[in-house]
Amino acid sequence: MILGIETSCDETSVALLERDGNVRVNLISSQIERHQPFGGVVPEIASREHLQHLFPLVGQALRDGQARWEDVESIAVTSGPGLIGALLVGVAGAQGLAYGLGIPIISVNHLEGHIYSPFLQTTGPSVPLPERFLALVISGGHSAIYDVRGADVRQINRTRDDAIGETFDKVAKFIGLPYPGGPQIEKHARLGTADPKRFPFPVPQFKDESLDFSYSGIKAGAIRLAREQGVRIDGDAKTLADFCATFQNALAAQLFDRLDSVWSRLEGTKPGEVAVAGGVAANGVIRERLQEWGGKRGVTVRLPEKRYCTDNAAMIAFAGLRKGQAVDPRRVVTRSRIG
């Protein structure tokens, strides 16, 4: 089995993955309650939480997975991108275990973990990967589309400013909704009385016809609108619901506008699958619209199990399994940004 370790941001996670991609155990210690008073992740708090929970989770993973140390043949650990202090906790822990056990360590790009996560299942082996697929990664720190062909992962676009999940969080914080903001915005947007057309937002475009995402304009416009309309958690419930529904639609509109543009510009035979990953992939409205998008084009849209949308060690172990390139533990370097 492969032991996976993930500590890139605000979730400490440890997993045991079998060689066929079956997730034996995937444990996550969430820090949401520790960061809620601040409306976002505080790096120093995140690092301390990882220090406290990492090794107890490793022990629990072995017990829950009914495994012994002799069953672990390698360790896959996130080396970046992420919060540098948080990454150091996971990497140092993995290095110590690798030295102590005399087993190899695999350095994993956190984004590649997300890219492959839609192919993990709740039970049983992983779904076979197609020779080529598009990967849409939408989370608190990332908004990007990748063209994946075997081991070759090529970035097609990215966000020029805020990520979609970050935009959810910042606007939610401004109107008084708790962190994380995405689920809260969706909750109020789904109220039966919500009017998703009450506050229209323009879809941002670049003069250079870039395929990149951009969410800073939507964020600024939403905050300005909320201030003008007095949108608050303790204000008029109907106005709050209408605002959340409209704001969520605006974020989705930018997402599908860029996805359509990328799809139309692909040369040659288009891939038969689009894999969607990241925390925002848990949003029910976006999941529904992505399935509709794929149905109209005859494309399989592979959505991750919701347990694998957030940061987790199972996806890191799976990416490590795909990569399979062990390195000297002394050569693992943490990077806040990669590529």
C-alpha positions in Angstrom: 0.0 0.0 0.0 0.9 3.7 -0.4 0.6 6.0 2.6 -0.6 9.4 1.6 0.0 12.6 3.5 -1.7 16.0 2.7 -1.0 19.2 4.7 -1.0 21.9 2.1 -3.6 24.2 3.7 -6.2 23.7 6.4 -6.9 20.0 6.4 -4.6 17.4 7.8 -5.2 14.1 6.0 -3.7 10.7 5.9 -4.7 7.8 3.7 -3.8 4.2 2.8 -4.3 3.4 -0.9 -3.9 -0.1 -2.5 -2.2 -0.6 -5.8 -5.5 -0.9 -7.7 -6.6 2.5 -6.5 -8.8 1.2 -3.8 -9.0 3.6 -0.8 -8.4 1.5 2.3 -8.8 4.5 4.6 -8.9 8.3 4.1 -8.9 10.4 7.3 -9.3 14.1 7.4 -8.9 16.5 10.4 -10.6 19.7 9.4 -9.6 23.1 10.8 -12.7 25.0 9.8 -13.7 25.8 13.4 -10.2 27.2 14.2 -10.3 29.5 11.2 -13.9 30.6 11.2 -13.4 33.6 13.6 -11.0 35.1 11.0 -13.1 34.4 7.9 -10.2 32.6 6.2 -7.2 30.4 6.8 -4.5 31.7 9.1 -1.2 30.1 8.1 0.4 29.9 11.5 -2.7 28.3 13.1 -2.9 25.9 10.2 0.8 24.8 10.7 0.2 24.2 14.4 -2.9 22.2 13.8 -1.0 20.0 11.4 1.7 19.4 14.0 -0.9 18.4 16.5 -2.9 16.0 14.3 -0.5 14.5 11.7 1.0 11.5 13.6 -2.1 10.6 15.6 -3.9 10.4 12.2 -1.1 8.2 10.8 -1.6 5.8 13.7 -5.4 5.8 13.4 -5.1 5.1 9.6 -3.0 2.0 10.3 -5.5 0.8 12.9 -8.6 1.6 10.8 -7.0 0.1 7.7 -6.0 -3.0 9.6 -2.5 -2.5 8.3 1.0 -2.9 9.6 4.1 -0.8 8.8 5.4 -3.7 6.8 2.4 -3.3 4.4 3.5 0.3 3.6 5.8 0.2 0.6 6.1 4.0 -0.1 4.9 7.4 1.1 3.3 10.0 -1.1 3.4 13.5 0.3 2.2 16.9 -1.0 5.3 19.1 -1.6 3.4 22.1 -3.1 1.8 24.3 -4.0 0.3 25.5 -0.7 1.1 27.3 2.6 4.8 26.8 3.1 4.6 26.3 6.8 1.8 23.7 6.5 3.7 21.9 3.7 6.8 21.7 5.8 5.0 19.8 8.5 3.8 17.1 6.1 7.0 16.8 4.2 9.1 16.6 7.4 6.8 14.0 8.8 7.0 11.9 5.6 10.8 12.3 5.6 11.1 11.0 9.1 8.9 8.0 8.4 10.7 7.2 5.1 14.1 7.2 6.9 12.8 5.2 9.8 11.1 2.6 7.7 13.6 2.5 4.9 11.0 3.0 2.2 10.9 5.4 -0.7 9.1 8.8 -0.7 7.1 10.3 -3.7 6.9 14.1 -4.0 3.4 15.0 -5.3 2.1 18.2 -6.8 -1.1 19.1 -4.9 -2.8 20.1 -8.2 -2.1 16.7 -9.8 -3.8 15.2 -6.8 -7.0 17.1 -7.5 -6.7 16.3 -11.2 -6.8 12.6 -10.6 -9.3 12.7 -7.7 -12.5 12.3 -9.8 -11.3 8.7 -10.7 -11.4 7.6 -7.1 -14.4 5.7 -5.8 -16.1 5.4 -2.4 -15.4 1.6 -2.5 -13.5 -0.6 -4.9 -10.6 0.1 -7.3 -10.3 3.5 -9.1 -11.9 4.1 -12.4 -9.5 3.5 -15.3 -8.0 6.8 -16.6 -8.7 7.7 -20.3 -5.7 8.3 -22.5 -6.7 12.0 -22.6 -9.1 14.2 -20.7 -9.6 17.8 -19.7 -9.3 18.6 -16.0 -11.1 21.6 -14.5 -9.7 22.4 -11.0 -11.9 24.9 -9.1 -11.1 25.5 -5.4 -10.3 28.2 -2.9 -6.9 28.7 -4.3 -7.1 27.5 -7.9 -9.2 28.0 -11.0 -7.5 26.4 -14.1 -8.1 23.9 -16.9 -5.5 21.3 -17.9 -5.1 19.0 -20.9 -4.0 15.6 -19.5 -2.5 13.0 -21.8 -1.0 10.2 -19.8 1.8 11.6 -17.6 1.8 14.9 -19.6 -0.3 17.6 -17.8 -0.5 20.9 -19.8 -2.1 23.9 -18.3 -4.4 25.7 -20.8 -5.6 28.5 -18.6 -5.6 29.9 -15.1 -7.1 32.6 -13.0 -5.5 36.0 -13.4 -6.6 37.1 -9.9 -8.9 35.5 -7.4 -9.9 31.9 -7.6 -13.6 31.0 -7.7 -13.6 29.5 -4.1 -11.7 32.5 -2.8 -14.3 34.8 -4.3 -17.1 32.8 -2.6 -15.3 33.1 0.7 -14.5 36.9 0.5 -18.0 37.9 -0.5 -19.6 35.6 2.1 -17.4 37.2 4.8 -18.5 40.7 3.8 -22.2 39.9 4.2 -21.6 38.1 7.5 -21.8 34.5 6.4 -19.5 32.1 8.2 -16.4 30.5 6.6 -16.2 28.6 4.3 -18.5 30.8 2.2 -19.3 28.6 -0.8 -21.7 26.2 1.0 -23.3 29.2 2.8 -23.9 31.0 -0.5 -25.4 27.9 -2.1 -27.6 27.3 0.9 -29.2 30.7 0.7 -29.3 30.7 -3.1 -31.4 27.5 -3.0 -34.2 29.0 -1.0 -37.5 28.7 -2.9 -38.1 32.4 -2.9 -34.7 33.3 -4.4 -34.7 35.3 -7.7 -31.5 34.5 -9.6 -32.0 37.4 -12.0 -32.6 40.3 -9.6 -29.0 41.6 -9.6 -27.4 40.9 -13.0 -23.6 40.8 -13.3 -21.7 41.1 -16.5 -19.4 38.2 -17.5 -15.7 39.5 -17.4 -13.9 39.4 -20.7 -10.3 40.3 -21.7 -9.5 42.5 -24.7 -6.8 40.1 -25.8 -9.3 37.2 -26.0 -7.5 35.4 -23.3 -8.9 32.1 -22.1 -8.0 32.9 -18.5 -10.5 33.2 -15.6 -11.0 36.4 -13.8 -13.1 36.8 -10.6 -11.8 40.0 -9.0 -14.3 42.1 -10.9 -17.2 39.9 -9.8 -16.0 40.1 -6.3 -15.7 43.9 -6.3 -19.1 44.3 -8.0 -20.7 41.9 -5.5 -19.3 43.7 -2.5 -20.3 47.1 -3.9 -23.8 45.8 -4.6 -24.1 44.3 -1.1 -23.1 47.6 0.4 -25.6 49.5 -1.7 -28.5 47.1 -1.1 -27.7 46.5 2.6 -27.3 42.8 2.1 -26.4 41.2 5.4 -27.1 37.9 7.2 -29.1 39.8 9.8 -31.0 41.9 7.1 -33.9 41.1 4.8 -34.0 37.4 4.1 -35.4 37.8 0.6 -32.8 40.3 -0.5 -30.1 38.0 0.9 -31.4 35.0 -1.0 -31.7 36.9 -4.3 -28.2 38.3 -3.9 -26.7 34.8 -3.2 -28.5 33.3 -6.2 -27.4 36.1 -8.5 -23.8 36.1 -7.2 -23.6 32.3 -7.6 -24.9 32.5 -11.1 -22.3 35.1 -12.0 -19.5 32.9 -10.8 -20.9 30.0 -12.8 -21.4 32.1 -15.9 -17.7 33.0 -15.9 -16.8 29.4 -15.4 -18.8 28.1 -18.3 -17.9 31.0 -20.6 -14.2 30.1 -20.2 -14.9 26.3 -20.4 -16.8 26.9 -23.6 -14.0 29.0 -25.0 -11.4 26.4 -24.2 -13.5 23.6 -25.7 -14.1 25.5 -28.9 -10.4 26.2 -29.4 -9.2 22.6 -28.9 -7.6 21.4 -32.1 -8.1 17.9 -33.6 -10.1 15.2 -31.9 -11.6 16.5 -28.6 -11.2 14.4 -25.4 -14.2 12.3 -24.4 -14.0 13.2 -20.7 -13.9 16.3 -18.6 -12.8 15.7 -15.0 -13.8 18.3 -12.4 -12.0 18.6 -9.1 -11.5 20.9 -6.1 -13.7 22.2 -3.3 -16.1 24.1 -5.5 -16.8 20.9 -7.4 -19.0 20.0 -4.4 -21.4 22.9 -5.3 -24.7 21.3 -6.2 -25.7 23.9 -8.8 -22.3 23.8 -10.6 -22.4 20.0 -10.6 -25.9 20.0 -12.2 -24.9 22.5 -14.8 -21.7 20.7 -15.6 -23.6 17.5 -16.3 -26.0 19.4 -18.6 -22.9 20.9 -20.4 -21.5 17.5 -21.0 -24.8 16.0 -22.1 -25.2 18.6 -24.8 -21.7 17.8 -26.2 -21.7 14.1 -25.8 -18.9 14.3 -23.2 -18.6 12.4 -20.0 -18.2 14.8 -17.1 -16.6 13.0 -14.3 -17.4 14.6 -10.9 -15.5 13.5 -7.8 -17.2 11.9 -4.8 -17.9 14.8 -2.5 -15.5 13.3 0.1 -12.7 13.8 -2.4 -13.5 17.4 -3.4 -11.7 19.0 -0.5 -8.0 18.4 0.2 -7.4 14.8 1.1 -4.6 12.3 1.2 -6.3 9.7 -0.9 -5.9 11.8 -4.0 -2.2 12.5 -3.1 -1.6 8.8 -2.7 -3.3 8.1 -6.0 -1.2 10.8 -7.8 1.8 9.2 -6.2 0.7 5.8 -7.5 0.4 7.3 -11.0 3.7 9.1 -10.8 5.7 6.3 -9.2 9.0 8.2 -9.1 10.5 7.8 -5.7 13.2 10.4 -4.6 15.8 10.6 -1.9 13.9 12.0 1.2 16.6 14.6 1.5 15.7 15.9 -2.0 12.1 16.7 -1.3 11.6 20.5 -1.5 8.5 22.4 -0.5 7.3 25.1 -2.7 4.4 27.6 -2.1 4.0 27.8 -5.9 4.9 25.2 -8.6 5.1 26.0 -12.3 
